């Protein structure tokens, strides 16, 4: 029910033209207000607290839809952030993004480097040991990543005077952030595959469609395999009755989706040819996000270290280890 309702809003409000306009520096408020006004920010909050009390398994298709439409506002992050903050914190109004890292400098400054949606977010939620820090973006100096179309930014606060401390939920942020980005990657890769398959079935070369050529069919099958495997890994991270994904399941999801993102993007552009890199064509809106989300909150290289250490510590056959996760 929620997934279809959000899909309807995104089809109408989050068109490629809207994404391009926000990436170019336009205001995100109309899109944000459409999503906020529909009441979707409290999906994870309990019904007693006025939320939907949605299970994590039901959240996955919603986050995946945000990836399909490359939503240029941190609505997925805000849903998670509001759940992490909980009733113990006065809930801020506005867009909240999740910091990938927090660094304290000698002079007392706080830096959150390469924060997803850092250019448009109103607040940044960062892990600080066992606690969370909620930092107002308006009080920070923002430095854009310099990557074309990216909404990521490095934010720097002169001190933590404006920060709100929330104890207890700090360790949950990395798992939620990794699982969240795995879901976004899953949705974006699925859409990239659909676009590529459609193009290959329509584009005629040497008297037949591209999809009739065996070499193209091989590339499409490899692409489909990786998209399916990545989507299964991402969904598995949300297949739990707990209030948050486990760190290991989230690590496996983010590792698998990040690994697949590079291959899926490269095959899509190879099969599209020159049109695939055209500014006017929508493929680049998705593949740019694949590369950005692959790195956000840890690439496969980062998470594979954690997974490898857990495998070695478990000292069981790898199949049994995977089943246990």
C-alpha positions in Angstrom: 0.0 0.0 0.0 2.7 2.5 1.0 5.0 1.4 -1.8 2.3 2.0 -4.4 1.3 5.4 -2.9 5.0 6.6 -3.0 5.4 5.3 -6.5 2.5 7.4 -7.6 3.9 10.5 -6.0 7.4 9.9 -7.5 6.0 9.3 -11.0 4.3 12.7 -10.8 6.7 14.8 -8.7 10.2 13.3 -9.3 10.5 13.4 -13.0 14.0 13.4 -14.7 13.4 17.2 -15.3 12.9 17.8 -11.6 16.1 15.7 -10.7 18.1 17.7 -13.2 16.8 21.0 -11.9 17.7 20.2 -8.3 21.1 18.9 -9.3 21.7 22.2 -11.1 21.0 24.1 -7.9 17.3 24.5 -8.0 15.1 24.4 -4.9 14.1 20.9 -3.7 11.3 22.2 -1.5 8.4 21.4 -3.8 9.4 17.7 -4.1 10.3 17.6 -0.4 6.9 19.0 0.6 5.1 16.6 -1.6 6.7 13.6 0.2 6.6 15.2 3.6 2.9 16.2 3.2 1.9 12.6 2.4 3.1 11.6 5.9 5.8 9.2 4.8 8.5 10.4 7.1 7.1 8.5 10.1 6.9 5.1 8.4 9.1 3.4 11.0 7.6 5.2 14.0 5.2 3.2 16.2 1.5 3.7 15.7 1.3 4.9 19.3 3.7 7.7 18.3 1.6 8.6 15.3 3.6 6.6 12.8 2.9 3.6 10.5 4.8 1.0 12.5 6.1 -0.4 9.3 8.2 -3.6 9.4 11.7 -3.4 7.9 10.7 -5.9 5.2 7.9 -3.6 4.1 10.3 -0.6 4.0 12.6 -2.2 1.4 10.4 -1.8 -1.7 9.9 1.9 -0.7 13.6 2.6 -0.4 14.2 0.7 -3.7 11.7 3.0 -5.4 13.7 6.0 -4.2 16.6 4.5 -6.0 14.7 3.9 -9.2 13.7 7.5 -9.4 17.1 8.8 -8.1 15.2 11.0 -5.6 17.4 14.1 -5.1 16.3 14.7 -1.5 17.3 12.6 1.5 13.8 11.3 2.2 15.1 7.7 2.8 17.7 9.1 5.2 15.1 11.2 7.0 12.8 8.2 7.5 15.7 6.3 9.2 17.0 9.3 11.1 13.6 10.0 12.7 13.4 6.4 13.7 16.9 6.5 15.2 16.2 9.8 17.1 13.0 8.4 18.6 10.8 10.1 21.1 13.7 11.1 23.4 14.6 13.9 21.0 12.6 16.9 19.8 12.1 16.0 16.2 13.5 18.7 13.8 11.5 19.9 10.8 13.3 19.4 7.6 15.5 17.1 5.6 17.9 15.0 7.7 20.8 13.1 6.1 23.2 10.5 7.6 26.8 11.3 7.9 29.2 8.6 6.6 31.9 9.8 9.1 32.6 12.3 11.8 36.0 13.8 12.6 36.9 16.1 15.4 39.7 18.5 14.8 42.2 19.8 17.3 40.6 23.2 17.6 37.2 21.7 18.4 35.7 21.8 14.9 33.6 18.9 13.7 33.8 17.7 10.1 31.5 15.3 8.3 33.3 14.5 5.0 31.5 13.6 1.7 28.1 13.5 3.3 25.3 12.2 1.0 22.8 15.0 0.2 25.0 17.4 2.2 24.2 20.3 -0.2 20.5 20.2 0.4 19.9 18.7 3.8 18.8 20.8 6.8 20.4 18.5 9.4 23.1 15.9 9.5 22.9 12.9 11.9 26.2 11.4 12.7 27.5 8.6 14.9 29.7 9.8 17.8 30.6 6.6 19.6 27.5 5.2 21.3 25.7 8.4 20.8 24.3 10.4 17.9 24.9 14.0 17.1 22.2 16.0 15.3 23.9 19.0 13.6 22.1 21.9 11.8 23.5 22.2 8.3 22.7 26.0 8.3 25.5 26.4 11.0 28.1 24.6 8.8 30.4 25.6 6.1 29.5 23.4 3.1 32.0 22.3 0.5 30.6 20.6 -2.7 32.3 17.4 -3.8 33.1 18.9 -7.2 31.6 15.9 -9.0 29.1 16.8 -11.8 25.5 16.6 -10.5 26.5 15.3 -7.1 24.6 16.6 -4.0 27.2 15.3 -1.6 29.2 17.8 0.4 31.7 18.1 3.2 30.3 20.0 6.1 32.4 21.7 8.8 31.1 23.2 12.1 33.5 25.5 14.2 32.4 23.6 17.3 29.7 21.4 18.6 27.7 24.1 20.3 24.8 23.8 17.9 24.7 20.0 18.2 22.0 17.9 19.9 23.3 14.8 21.7 21.1 11.7 21.6 22.5 8.7 23.6 22.2 5.0 22.9 21.5 4.7 19.2 24.9 5.5 17.7 25.9 1.9 16.8 22.7 1.4 14.8 23.5 4.2 12.3 26.2 2.3 10.2 24.0 -0.7 9.7 20.9 1.3 8.8 23.0 3.5 6.4 24.6 0.5 4.7 21.3 -1.3 4.2 19.6 1.9 3.1 22.1 2.5 0.3 22.0 -1.1 -0.7 18.3 -0.7 -1.3 18.8 2.5 -3.2 21.5 0.7 -5.4 19.1 -2.2 -5.9 16.3 0.1 -7.2 18.6 2.1 -9.5 20.3 -1.0 -10.9 16.9 -2.6 -11.7 15.9 0.6 -13.6 19.2 0.6 -15.5 18.7 -3.0 -16.5 15.1 -2.2 -17.7 16.3 0.7 -19.7 19.1 -1.3 -21.3 16.9 -4.2 -22.2 14.3 -1.9 -23.7 16.9 -0.2 -25.8 18.4 -3.4 -27.0 15.0 -4.7 -28.0 14.2 -1.5 -29.9 17.5 -0.5 -31.5 17.9 -2.0 -35.0 21.4 -2.5 -36.4 22.4 -4.5 -39.5 18.7 -5.4 -40.1 17.9 -6.8 -36.6 17.5 -5.5 -33.1 20.6 -5.4 -30.9 19.0 -8.0 -28.6 19.2 -10.6 -31.3 23.0 -10.6 -31.3 24.6 -13.3 -29.2 27.3 -11.1 -27.8 24.6 -8.6 -26.6 22.5 -11.4 -25.1 25.5 -12.5 -23.2 26.1 -9.1 -21.7 22.4 -8.7 -20.8 22.4 -12.1 -19.1 25.5 -11.1 -17.0 23.9 -7.8 -16.1 20.6 -9.5 -15.2 22.5 -12.0 -12.9 24.2 -9.3 -11.0 21.1 -7.1 -10.6 19.1 -10.1 -9.3 21.9 -11.2 -6.9 22.4 -7.6 -5.6 18.6 -7.1 -5.1 18.3 -10.4 -3.2 21.2 -9.4 -0.9 19.8 -5.9 -0.3 16.3 -7.3 0.5 17.8 -9.9 2.8 19.2 -7.1 5.0 15.6 -6.0 5.7 14.3 -9.5 6.3 14.2 -9.3 10.1 11.7 -8.8 12.9 14.2 -6.5 14.7 13.9 -2.7 14.7 17.2 -2.3 12.8 19.2 -4.4 10.3 22.0 -6.5 11.7 25.4 -5.0 10.9 26.6 -8.2 9.2 23.5 -8.5 7.0 23.8 -4.8 6.1 27.5 -5.3 5.3 26.8 -8.2 3.0 24.0 -6.2 1.3 26.2 -3.1 0.8 29.2 -5.2 -0.4 27.2 -7.1 -3.0 25.3 -4.1 -4.3 28.4 -1.9 -4.5 30.3 -4.6 -6.3 27.5 -5.0 -8.8 27.1 -1.3 -9.4 30.3 -0.8 -11.3 29.7 -3.8 -13.6 26.0 -2.9 -14.2 26.9 0.7 -15.1 29.7 -0.3 -17.5 27.6 -2.8 -19.4 24.7 -0.4 -19.6 26.8 2.3 -21.2 28.6 -0.2 -23.5 25.3 -1.5 -24.9 23.7 1.9 -25.2 26.7 3.3 -27.1 27.1 7.0 -27.6 23.5 7.8 -26.5 24.2 6.4 -23.0 26.5 9.3 -22.1 24.3 12.1 -23.6 23.2 14.7 -21.1 19.6 14.6 -22.5 19.3 10.8 -22.0 18.2 9.6 -18.5 20.7 6.7 -18.2 23.4 9.0 -16.8 21.1 10.2 -14.0 21.1 6.6 -12.7 24.6 5.5 -13.4 26.1 8.6 -11.7 24.1 7.7 -8.6 25.3 4.1 -8.8 28.9 5.2 -8.6 28.1 7.7 -5.8 26.0 5.4 -3.7 28.6 2.6 -4.2 31.1 4.7 -2.2 28.6 6.2 0.3 28.9 4.6 3.8 31.6 2.2 2.6 32.3 0.5 -0.7 32.6 -3.3 -1.0 36.3 -3.0 0.0 35.3 -1.5 3.3 32.6 -4.0 4.2 34.4 -7.1 2.9 37.0 -6.7 5.7 34.2 -6.9 8.3 32.6 -9.9 6.5 35.9 -11.7 6.2 36.7 -11.3 9.8 33.3 -12.6 10.8 33.7 -15.6 8.5 37.1 -16.5 10.0 35.8 -16.1 13.5 32.8 -18.3 12.9 35.0 -21.2 11.8 32.1 -23.0 10.0 31.5 -23.9 6.4 30.8 -20.8 4.3 27.3 -22.1 3.3 26.4 -22.5 7.0 27.7 -19.0 7.7 25.6 -17.5 4.9 22.5 -19.3 6.2 23.1 -18.0 9.7 23.1 -14.4 8.4 
